[in-house]
Amino acid sequence: MTKDWRDDLSLKLEDFVDTFVVKGAKATEVYDAIQNELDRLRVAYDRDPDPADDQSDDVVEEPSNDKPASQA
């Protein structure tokens, strides 16, 4: 990973576009798909800027077991 995450992102996007262009997609279609996904993610972020703090009702917190497996 490089020092700047933007460089990493740029390389990944370049690989992504190249992959789909090789498969026959037009570059403009790939760019449009990326832009649509970014727009969808932006809306989701605006609704919930920190999804890591969400706690689902379906999640069951299990008590920890600190005993080593050999003593269980």
C-alpha positions as CSV (number, residue, x, y, z in Angstrom):
1,M,0.0,0.0,0.0
2,T,1.3,3.4,-0.9
3,K,1.5,6.4,1.5
4,D,-1.4,8.1,-0.1
5,W,-4.7,6.2,-0.3
6,R,-5.6,8.2,-3.4
7,D,-2.7,6.6,-5.3
8,D,-4.0,3.2,-4.3
9,L,-7.5,4.1,-5.4
10,S,-6.3,5.4,-8.7
11,L,-4.4,2.2,-9.4
12,K,-7.4,0.0,-8.4
13,L,-9.7,2.0,-10.6
14,E,-7.3,1.8,-13.5
15,D,-7.2,-2.0,-13.2
16,F,-10.9,-2.1,-12.9
17,V,-11.5,-0.1,-16.0
18,D,-8.9,-2.0,-18.0
19,T,-10.4,-5.4,-16.9
20,F,-13.9,-4.5,-18.2
21,V,-12.6,-2.8,-21.4
22,V,-10.7,-6.0,-22.2
23,K,-14.0,-7.9,-21.6
24,G,-15.7,-5.7,-24.2
25,A,-17.3,-2.9,-22.2
26,K,-16.9,0.6,-23.5
27,A,-14.8,2.8,-21.3
28,T,-17.6,5.4,-21.0
29,E,-19.9,2.7,-19.8
30,V,-17.4,1.7,-17.1
31,Y,-16.9,5.3,-16.1
32,D,-20.7,5.8,-15.9
33,A,-21.1,2.7,-13.7
34,I,-18.3,4.0,-11.4
35,Q,-20.0,7.4,-11.1
36,N,-23.4,5.8,-10.4
37,E,-21.9,3.6,-7.7
38,L,-20.2,6.7,-6.2
39,D,-23.4,8.6,-6.2
40,R,-25.2,5.6,-4.5
41,L,-22.5,5.4,-1.8
42,R,-22.6,9.2,-1.3
43,V,-26.3,9.0,-0.6
44,A,-25.8,6.1,1.8
45,Y,-23.0,8.0,3.6
46,D,-25.2,11.1,3.9
47,R,-27.9,8.9,5.6
48,D,-25.4,7.1,7.9
49,P,-21.9,8.6,8.0
50,D,-20.6,6.0,10.5
51,P,-22.0,2.6,9.7
52,A,-19.5,1.0,12.1
53,D,-21.5,2.3,15.1
54,D,-24.7,0.4,14.0
55,Q,-25.8,-2.4,16.2
56,S,-28.2,-4.8,14.6
57,D,-31.0,-6.4,16.8
58,D,-29.9,-9.7,15.1
59,V,-26.4,-9.6,16.6
60,V,-26.1,-11.7,19.7
61,E,-23.1,-10.8,22.0
62,E,-21.5,-14.0,23.2
63,P,-19.7,-13.9,26.5
64,S,-15.9,-14.3,26.1
65,N,-14.2,-17.5,27.1
66,D,-10.8,-16.6,28.4
67,K,-9.8,-20.2,29.2
68,P,-7.3,-21.8,27.0
69,A,-8.7,-24.6,24.8
70,S,-6.7,-27.2,26.8
71,Q,-8.6,-26.3,30.0
72,A,-12.1,-26.1,28.5
